[in-house]
Amino acid sequence: MKKPLKIYIDGSSLGNPWPWWWAVVVSDWDQVLEVISGGKSKATNSEMELVALWQWVNRAPKDTKTYIYSDSSYIVNWATKRLPNWKKKLGKKANWSPVAYWPLWQKIEKALKSKNIEISWIKWHSGDKLNELADKYARQQALKYK
């Protein structure tokens, strides 16, 4: 088995409704291997956090344990606790209103089944260097489009 990967994801916004950007920092625990990012002119911060998660989950190697860290409680809670219930209710919340970004959540759920991924919450701006790097990179990219 390959060395586990440590991944940090983040979304950034410089106003509402734009620009919004996301970043994924890929590390092998010793060094940063890659930073990937993207954005949209009009989106929500939650959507960019979710897209960051999808970007890694979609490309994560199947034969490598991956630890994903996010400072978004929305992403971590929904991906680790609420997604199974949503699936049973066909993408509906407890009040039967539709789950935001349900098609993307379905893709994430399918990809998670075939990969060895653990998702955890990390406190925002807690001094973790890789979390700060993800935040910095997402903000820098968003500034280019302001």
N, C-alpha and C positions, 0 to 999 in steps of 0.2 A: 504494500500500500504506500502511496505517495505521502509526503509530508503534508499535514493539514494546512489549510489556508485560512487566513484571518481577513475578513472583508468588512469594510465600513461603508455604509450608504448614507447619503444625505440629499435633501432637496433644499433649494434656496429661493427666496423671492426678494425682489427689491421694490415691491409695490403690488397693488392689486388693480387690474388683473395681470400685469406682465412686468418685466420678463421673469420667467421661472426656469430654473436649471436644476439638474441633478448630477451627482458624482458618485462613483464607486471606486474605492481604494482597495487594491488587491495586494495582500502581503503574505509572505511565507513565515511570518512571525519574526524574521530577522531583518527583512528589508522590504521596501515597497517594490513590487514587481510591475505594477501597471496602475494607471488611473484612466478610467473611462468616464465620459460624461455626454450630456445632451440637454436639450431644452425645447421649450415651446414659447411662442410669443404670448399665448393666452392659456393659462392653466391654473390649477389650484396647487397649493403647497402639498396637500395630501396626495394629489395625483403624481407630482414629481417624486415624492418619497416612494410611492408605489412603483413608478416606472424604474427607479433606481434598483429596487428589489428585483423586479422582473428582469432587468438587464443582467444581473448577476445570476439569478436562478436559472435563467434560460441558457447561459453559457457555462455554468459550473460543470466541471468534469464529474462524471458518475463515479469514478474510482478514487476520489479524493474527499476526505472529510472537510467540510467547510463550516466555519463559524462566522455568521453574519451578525454585525452589531449595528443597531440603529438607535438614534436618540428620539425617534418618533414612537411614542406609545401607541399611536393609531396603528402603525404598521405591525409592530411586535404583537400587540394584543389580538388584532384581527387575524394575523397569519398563524399564530400559535394556539388561539383559543376559540375564536368565533367562526373561522372558515368552515370547519366541519358542520356546524349548525346551519350556516347559510346554504351549504350544498344540499342538505336535507330539505330545506325550504325553497330550493330552486332560485336562490339569489334574492330572497326576501328577508327583511328584518322581522323582529317580533311583532311589529304592527303591520306587517305585510307590505310595507313600502319597499321599493327596490333598493338593493345595495348599490352604493356608488361604485362605479368602475367594475361592475360584476364580470364582464367579459375578460378583463385583465386578471382579476382574482381567479377565475377559472383556469387560465393559462398557468398562473403561479402554482395553484394547487396541483395541477397535473404534473408539472415539472418537479415539484417537491417530492412527489411520490417515488420518483425514479432516482433521486439523488440523496446523498448523505449530508444533509444540511441541518444545522441548529441555528435558530434565530434568537437573539437576546437583546434586551434593552440596555442602553448605556446612558448615563446622565449627560444632558446637553452641557457643553463647555465645562466638563469636569477635569480637564487637563490631560485626557488621553490624546496622545500626539496624532494617532491615525484618525480619530474622530474629528479632531481639529483640522487635519489636512483635508478630509472630505468636505467639511463645512467651508473651508477657505477656498478650495478649488471650485465648488459649486457657486460661491459668491463671486469669485473672480470671473468666471464664465458669464454669469448673469450681467455683471457690470459692462461687459463688452457689447451687450445688446440693449442697454438702457437708453 
